[in-house]
Amino acid sequence: HCTKPYERRNLEKQIKTLRLQKNIFLVGQKNKDEIVDILTSSDLFVHPSRGENFSVAIIEGQAAGLPVIATLCGGATECINENNGKIVQIGDVEELSKQILDNKIKYLSDLSYIYKYNKMQISKECLDKFSSSAIVQQINNVLNSVLK
């Protein structure tokens, strides 16, 4: 979701120039059900933010089992590791492009792909760390340690 119209127009122009209209979709603001549908039909979550607090969007992508490629801002380092994605510097378009393309390893000589990341492992790791029950347990642990 681009908040500035000129940024969206610039992205649309770049996508068209690179002939990636069939591969990249700028979906804009969506409701929760629409987000779930988009995530479950995707192979990769790219979050090239220039400024971010802790990103719920990254967690949502990972909960759906998607590897995440994000920029180094906000809480990306808290969520992303070698098992679930890559972090790139803000504004490093070449590295961002490389990581997006490197997400798949071509398999044999046909057009099918084998993926570098395990979607089930990504989802499990995310839920183990960030689900509501995991957060409640972390809070209980802190409270218990303070009370002792």
Secondary structure in CASP SS format (residue, H / E / C, confidence):
PFRMAT SS
TARGET T0000
AUTHOR 0000-0000-0000
METHOD secondary structure of the structure
MODEL  1
H C 1.00
C C 1.00
T C 1.00
K C 1.00
P H 1.00
Y H 1.00
E H 1.00
R H 1.00
R H 1.00
N H 1.00
L H 1.00
E H 1.00
K H 1.00
Q H 1.00
I H 1.00
K H 1.00
T H 1.00
L C 1.00
R C 1.00
L C 1.00
Q C 1.00
K C 1.00
N C 1.00
I C 1.00
F C 1.00
L C 1.00
V C 1.00
G C 1.00
Q C 1.00
K C 1.00
N C 1.00
K H 1.00
D H 1.00
E H 1.00
I H 1.00
V H 1.00
D H 1.00
I H 1.00
L H 1.00
T H 1.00
S C 1.00
S C 1.00
D C 1.00
L C 1.00
F E 1.00
V E 1.00
H E 1.00
P C 1.00
S C 1.00
R C 1.00
G C 1.00
E C 1.00
N C 1.00
F C 1.00
S C 1.00
V H 1.00
A H 1.00
I H 1.00
I H 1.00
E H 1.00
G H 1.00
Q H 1.00
A H 1.00
A C 1.00
G C 1.00
L C 1.00
P C 1.00
V E 1.00
I E 1.00
A E 1.00
T E 1.00
L C 1.00
C C 1.00
G C 1.00
G C 1.00
A H 1.00
T H 1.00
E H 1.00
C H 1.00
I C 1.00
N C 1.00
E C 1.00
N C 1.00
N C 1.00
G E 1.00
K E 1.00
I E 1.00
V E 1.00
Q C 1.00
I C 1.00
G C 1.00
D C 1.00
V H 1.00
E H 1.00
E H 1.00
L H 1.00
S H 1.00
K H 1.00
Q H 1.00
I H 1.00
L H 1.00
D C 1.00
N C 1.00
K E 1.00
I E 1.00
K E 1.00
Y C 1.00
L C 1.00
S C 1.00
D C 1.00
L C 1.00
S C 1.00
Y E 1.00
I E 1.00
Y E 1.00
K C 1.00
Y C 1.00
N C 1.00
K H 1.00
M H 1.00
Q H 1.00
I H 1.00
S H 1.00
K H 1.00
E H 1.00
C H 1.00
L H 1.00
D H 1.00
K H 1.00
F H 1.00
S C 1.00
S H 1.00
S H 1.00
A H 1.00
I H 1.00
V H 1.00
Q H 1.00
Q H 1.00
I H 1.00
N H 1.00
N H 1.00
V H 1.00
L H 1.00
N H 1.00
S H 1.00
V H 1.00
L H 1.00
K C 1.00
END
